[in-house]
Amino acid sequence: MSVVLAVGDRQVSLEELYPLLAQYQLLPRLARELLIDQAIAGIELTPEEEEQAVKFAYQQNQIHDEEQRQAMLQQAGMSPEQFDAFVLRTAKLERYKRQTWDEHLEGHFLNSKDKLDRVIYSLIRTKQAGIAQELYFRIQEGEDEFSDLARQYSEGGEAETGGLIGPVELNVPHPRVMQLLKSTPVGQLCPPTQIGEWWIILRLEKYIASQLDEPLRQRLRNDLFQQWLTQQLQTCVDYYPTPPMTPMPEAAQTPPTPPLPEAELLVSSADRWKD
């Protein structure tokens, strides 16, 4: 048996590896990595870029001496060459993303901007319509502060923050809440609105428009890459079930001698006594 992995008392042979990958649903992950390998096959890095990428990777992993380096490699089950190859592969993938999708980022940003904008808002929710109506009028008339009533009456986690939520992207709240936030001027109190079992009182505190800066560009780049990768996994990958293992051939054995007829057995015995 060719052992390729040992975990505690369990030894995994090469023959068991594919069935285990299938059993633990790791084959799609393997297919994903192979698709990436094919995609970045034509990407080249300069020697300076390679050196910088490896150096940065050791810094990220807080590797400062040879002892730490060896411990990290042992824990990862990798040789130094394999680790360097992994680091360079990551750098090549980032370059591939930029070369492939950077020209599409602005359009993707404009299509997604409504969901990427962020808001800070105040919320009170209760399951009793009468209480929601009363609280709304008390806030509207200036009798009480929104935050004080939220701490006292709101039945969700927002009570701990005086009803204040955010900043969060507009795609995070409930779709109905998102619609109210998009259509309400900053500072205006929304009348009680029923959403499912809840009655909510809402006030938009701040609207933060998204900007296509480098962190957001990286996020959108990754979004487009993941969309492409999902499509590739659906259309370009075939999984083949594991064929049944062929039993090992048994060692050749001399077939047993068939029993002699009784007459021959008596003759053979008599001859043996003669000797």
C-alpha positions as CSV (number, residue, x, y, z in Angstrom):
1,M,0.0,0.0,0.0
2,S,1.4,3.4,-1.0
3,V,0.7,5.8,1.9
4,V,0.4,9.4,1.0
5,L,-1.1,10.9,4.2
6,A,-1.0,10.0,7.9
7,V,-3.5,11.6,10.3
8,G,-3.1,10.2,13.8
9,D,-3.5,6.5,13.6
10,R,-5.1,6.7,10.1
11,Q,-3.0,6.1,7.1
12,V,-4.4,7.1,3.7
13,S,-3.2,5.2,0.6
14,L,-3.0,6.5,-2.9
15,E,-5.8,4.2,-3.9
16,E,-8.1,5.7,-1.1
17,L,-7.4,9.3,-2.0
18,Y,-9.9,9.8,-4.8
19,P,-12.8,8.2,-3.0
20,L,-12.0,10.4,0.1
21,L,-11.9,13.6,-2.0
22,A,-15.3,12.7,-3.4
23,Q,-16.7,11.8,0.0
24,Y,-15.7,15.0,1.6
25,Q,-16.7,17.1,-1.5
26,L,-13.2,18.3,-2.2
27,L,-13.2,17.4,-5.9
28,P,-14.8,20.8,-6.8
29,R,-12.0,22.6,-4.9
30,L,-9.4,20.5,-6.8
31,A,-11.1,21.3,-10.1
32,R,-11.2,25.0,-9.2
33,E,-7.4,25.0,-8.7
34,L,-6.8,23.2,-11.9
35,L,-8.9,25.7,-13.8
36,I,-6.8,28.5,-12.2
37,D,-3.7,26.7,-13.3
38,Q,-4.9,26.7,-16.9
39,A,-5.9,30.3,-16.8
40,I,-2.6,31.7,-15.5
41,A,-0.4,29.4,-17.6
42,G,0.6,32.3,-19.8
43,I,1.3,34.8,-17.0
44,E,5.0,35.7,-16.5
45,L,6.6,37.5,-13.6
46,T,10.0,39.2,-13.6
47,P,12.7,37.9,-11.2
48,E,12.3,41.1,-9.2
49,E,8.5,40.5,-8.9
50,E,9.1,36.9,-7.9
51,E,11.5,37.9,-5.1
52,Q,9.2,40.6,-3.9
53,A,6.2,38.3,-3.8
54,V,8.1,35.6,-1.8
55,K,9.4,38.2,0.6
56,F,6.0,39.7,1.2
57,A,4.5,36.2,1.8
58,Y,7.1,35.5,4.6
59,Q,6.3,38.9,6.1
60,Q,2.5,38.1,6.0
61,N,3.1,34.8,7.8
62,Q,5.4,36.5,10.3
63,I,8.4,34.3,9.3
64,H,11.6,36.0,10.4
65,D,14.1,33.2,10.7
66,E,14.9,29.7,9.4
67,E,13.4,27.9,12.4
68,Q,10.0,29.6,11.9
69,R,10.3,28.9,8.2
70,Q,10.8,25.2,8.7
71,A,8.0,25.0,11.3
72,M,5.6,26.7,8.8
73,L,6.6,24.4,6.0
74,Q,6.2,21.3,8.2
75,Q,2.8,22.4,9.3
76,A,1.7,23.1,5.7
77,G,3.2,19.8,4.5
78,M,5.2,21.6,1.8
79,S,8.8,21.8,0.6
80,P,10.4,25.3,0.2
81,E,10.0,24.9,-3.5
82,Q,6.3,24.1,-3.2
83,F,5.7,27.1,-0.9
84,D,7.5,29.5,-3.3
85,A,5.5,28.1,-6.2
86,F,2.3,28.6,-4.3
87,V,3.2,32.2,-3.6
88,L,4.1,32.9,-7.2
89,R,0.9,31.3,-8.3
90,T,-1.1,33.7,-6.1
91,A,0.8,36.7,-7.6
92,K,0.2,35.4,-11.1
93,L,-3.5,35.0,-10.4
94,E,-3.8,38.6,-9.2
95,R,-2.1,39.8,-12.4
96,Y,-4.5,37.6,-14.4
97,K,-7.5,39.2,-12.7
98,R,-6.2,42.7,-13.5
99,Q,-5.5,41.9,-17.1
100,T,-8.9,40.2,-17.6
101,W,-11.4,42.3,-15.7
102,D,-10.0,45.8,-15.0
103,E,-11.5,47.2,-18.2
104,H,-14.9,46.0,-16.9
105,L,-14.7,47.4,-13.4
106,E,-16.3,50.8,-14.0
107,G,-19.4,49.3,-15.7
108,H,-19.7,46.7,-13.0
109,F,-19.4,49.4,-10.4
110,L,-22.2,51.5,-11.9
111,N,-24.5,48.5,-12.2
112,S,-23.9,47.6,-8.5
113,K,-23.6,51.1,-7.0
114,D,-27.0,51.2,-5.4
115,K,-26.2,48.1,-3.4
116,L,-22.6,49.2,-2.6
117,D,-23.6,52.6,-1.1
118,R,-23.7,52.6,2.7
119,V,-26.1,54.0,5.2
120,I,-26.3,54.7,8.9
121,Y,-29.9,54.6,10.2
122,S,-31.9,54.3,13.4
123,L,-34.4,51.6,14.0
124,I,-37.1,50.6,16.5
125,R,-39.0,47.4,16.0
126,T,-41.9,46.0,18.0
127,K,-44.6,43.4,17.4
128,Q,-47.3,45.6,18.7
129,A,-48.8,48.1,16.2
130,G,-50.2,50.4,19.0
131,I,-46.8,50.8,20.6
132,A,-45.2,51.6,17.3
133,Q,-47.8,54.3,16.6
134,E,-47.3,55.8,20.0
135,L,-43.5,55.9,19.8
136,Y,-43.7,57.4,16.3
137,F,-45.8,60.4,17.5
138,R,-43.6,60.9,20.6
139,I,-40.5,61.1,18.4
140,Q,-42.2,63.2,15.8
141,E,-43.4,65.7,18.4
142,G,-40.0,65.9,20.1
143,E,-41.3,64.5,23.3
144,D,-38.6,61.8,23.5
145,E,-35.3,61.0,21.8
146,F,-35.2,58.2,19.3
147,S,-32.3,56.6,21.0
148,D,-34.0,56.6,24.5
149,L,-37.1,54.9,23.1
150,A,-35.1,52.4,21.1
151,R,-33.3,51.3,24.3
152,Q,-36.5,51.0,26.2
153,Y,-38.9,49.5,23.6
154,S,-37.1,48.0,20.6
155,E,-37.2,44.2,20.7
156,G,-34.1,43.5,18.6
157,G,-30.3,43.8,19.1
158,E,-30.4,47.4,18.0
159,A,-31.8,48.3,21.5
160,E,-28.2,48.0,22.8
161,T,-27.0,50.8,20.5
162,G,-30.0,53.1,20.9
163,G,-31.4,51.9,17.6
164,L,-28.3,53.0,15.7
165,I,-27.2,50.6,12.9
166,G,-24.3,51.0,10.4
167,P,-22.6,51.9,8.4
168,V,-23.8,49.0,6.3
169,E,-24.2,48.5,2.6
170,L,-27.7,48.9,1.2
171,N,-27.9,45.2,0.3
172,V,-27.6,44.2,3.9
173,P,-31.0,45.2,5.4
174,H,-34.3,43.6,4.5
175,P,-35.4,44.6,1.0
176,R,-38.3,46.6,2.3
177,V,-36.0,48.4,4.7
178,M,-33.6,49.1,1.8
179,Q,-36.4,50.6,-0.2
180,L,-37.4,52.9,2.6
181,L,-33.7,54.0,3.2
182,K,-33.3,54.8,-0.6
183,S,-36.5,56.8,-0.8
184,T,-36.2,58.7,2.5
185,P,-34.3,62.0,3.0
186,V,-31.6,62.1,5.7
187,G,-33.1,63.0,9.0
188,Q,-36.7,62.3,8.1
189,L,-38.7,59.9,10.3
190,C,-40.6,57.1,8.5
191,P,-44.1,56.3,9.8
192,P,-44.6,52.8,11.3
193,T,-44.3,50.1,8.6
194,Q,-45.1,46.5,8.9
195,I,-42.6,43.9,7.7
196,G,-43.6,40.4,8.5
197,E,-44.4,40.1,12.2
198,W,-42.6,43.4,13.0
199,W,-43.7,47.0,13.1
200,I,-40.7,49.3,12.5
201,I,-39.9,53.0,12.9
202,L,-37.0,54.1,10.7
203,R,-34.8,57.2,10.3
204,L,-32.0,57.6,7.9
205,E,-29.0,59.3,9.7
206,K,-26.4,59.3,6.9
207,Y,-26.0,58.2,3.3
208,I,-22.4,57.3,2.3
209,A,-22.0,57.1,-1.5
210,S,-19.5,54.4,-2.6
211,Q,-16.3,55.4,-4.4
212,L,-14.4,53.3,-6.9
213,D,-11.2,53.4,-4.9
214,E,-8.6,50.6,-4.9
215,P,-10.1,48.5,-2.1
216,L,-13.5,48.5,-4.0
217,R,-11.7,47.8,-7.3
218,Q,-10.1,44.7,-5.8
219,R,-13.5,43.6,-4.4
220,L,-15.2,44.0,-7.8
221,R,-12.3,42.3,-9.5
222,N,-12.7,39.3,-7.2
223,D,-16.5,39.3,-7.8
224,L,-16.0,39.1,-11.6
225,F,-13.4,36.4,-11.2
226,Q,-15.7,34.3,-8.9
227,Q,-18.5,34.7,-11.4
228,W,-16.3,33.4,-14.2
229,L,-14.9,30.6,-12.1
230,T,-18.4,29.4,-11.1
231,Q,-19.4,29.4,-14.8
232,Q,-16.3,27.4,-15.7
233,L,-17.0,24.8,-13.0
234,Q,-20.5,24.3,-14.3
235,T,-19.6,23.9,-18.0
236,C,-16.0,22.7,-18.2
237,V,-15.6,20.1,-15.5
238,D,-16.7,16.4,-15.6
239,Y,-16.4,14.1,-12.6
240,Y,-15.9,10.4,-13.1
241,P,-17.0,8.0,-10.4
242,T,-14.2,5.9,-8.9
243,P,-13.9,2.5,-10.6
244,P,-14.2,-0.5,-8.3
245,M,-10.8,-1.5,-7.0
246,T,-9.4,-4.6,-8.7
247,P,-8.7,-7.3,-6.1
248,M,-5.1,-8.2,-5.8
249,P,-4.4,-11.6,-7.5
250,E,-4.0,-14.4,-5.1
251,A,-0.7,-16.2,-5.0
252,A,-0.6,-19.2,-7.2
253,Q,-1.2,-22.4,-5.3
254,T,-0.7,-26.0,-6.3
255,P,-4.2,-27.5,-6.7
256,P,-4.9,-30.1,-4.1
257,T,-4.4,-33.7,-5.3
258,P,-7.8,-35.4,-5.8
259,P,-8.4,-38.3,-3.4
260,L,-7.5,-41.7,-4.7
261,P,-10.1,-44.3,-5.2
262,E,-10.4,-46.7,-2.3
263,A,-8.7,-49.6,-4.2
264,E,-5.7,-47.5,-5.2
265,L,-5.5,-46.2,-1.7
266,L,-5.2,-49.8,-0.3
267,V,-2.5,-50.6,-2.9
268,S,-0.5,-47.5,-2.1
269,S,-0.6,-48.2,1.6
270,A,0.5,-51.8,1.1
271,D,3.4,-50.6,-1.1
272,R,4.5,-48.1,1.6
273,W,4.5,-50.9,4.3
274,K,6.7,-53.0,2.0
275,D,9.4,-50.4,2.2
